Structure formats: structure tokens, C-alpha cells
Amino acid sequence: MKQRIQRSDSVKGFTLVELLVTISVAMILLAVAVPRFREMLAGYQLNTQANDFISNSNFAKSEAIRLGRRVTLCPSTNGADCAAVDWEQGWIIFDDPDNDATRDAGETLLAVHAALPAGATMTGNANVDSYISFTADGTARLMNSTAFQSGTVTLCQQNRALGYAIVLSSTGRVRVDTVNNCP
């Protein structure tokens, strides 16, 4: 008795051409999506850095009110003193009862923020380039003066046109604006 072999006319699977077309389309989609994804992540990172600075400024203000004396926020490279030139190197918050914007022996360190990631720049204008100081009533004031302290700290990320201007008002309120002229 002969066995009958059935042939199936339907072949399951992909042809080589179909596979190559699918891979080509996937590569084109990835080539378009990856740079946009990186740009989106860089934007989120910059936003987080701005929010960190704002929350630290608000913390310094609330601590000045709570302690009933001056509290200062200043750039710091080592997390112990105000030795940094620019804010992107990190900053510290400390109680400053002698009103000199310098952390001396016996002044309590309240918070430390590490340096920002590579490529970030954060610089203040004349009034806020080396410190921000809050008095017991929550206002920002210049050292050894009754003058209000106000100014802008600009945060930018390398290769991005957009950045943030963190604005300190004389009442001690901190707000953020976007800037379009980052280097």
C-alpha cells in the first residue's frame, strides 16, 4: 500500500526580502527616535537641576525663619566651605549668625548639594554670584547691609539653546523662567 504524502501550499515564516525590509524600517525609525529621546532626557535632567536649586533655596529660607537667624546658600566644591566660583560645582546651606556669607567653625551645615553633571553651567549675576542669604523674616538680604538681595542664576546645558533663569526677588521668593539664549 502506498502512502499518500500531502503537500502544503502555504509556507510559514518570512522570506529573506521581507526580513530585510522589516529591519530597514526599524533602523530608520530608531535613527529618528534616538536623538529626540536624548534631547527629551537632557531637558528632564535640566528641569530636575533647576528644581533642586529652587527647593534648596526654599529650604534655606524656611530654615532662616525657623532658626530665627540668617541662613546662607553658597557655591562649594568640597561640601564644607564657600570656595567654589560657580554654582554648577555644587553648593552648601549653613546657618550664618555672623552675617559674613562664609562658613566658619561652629556654624552648622544644614545641607550639601553635589556638583551638577558635566556639561551644565550655572552662574549668577552680580548680586547672587557668590551667595544667597535669607534673614529671620524670610527676605533675601545682602551681607552687612539692609539692602535687599535679588538676582538671577542662569542654568544651561551644553549644546542646548534653552535653559532656565532662576530669579530671586527681594522678598525672598524664587521663581523660574525659561531662557532662549544659552551658549
Buried (B, 14 or more C-beta within 10 A) or exposed (E): EEEEEEEEEEEEEEEEEEEEEEEEEEEEEEEEEEEEEEEEEBEEBBEEBBEBBBEBBBBBBEBBBEBEBBBBBBBBBEBEBBBBEBBBBBBBBBBBBBBBBBBEEEBEBBBBBEBBEEBBBBBBBEBBBBBBBBBEEEBBBBBEEEEBBBBBBBBBBEEBEBBBBBBBBBEBBBEBEEBEEBE
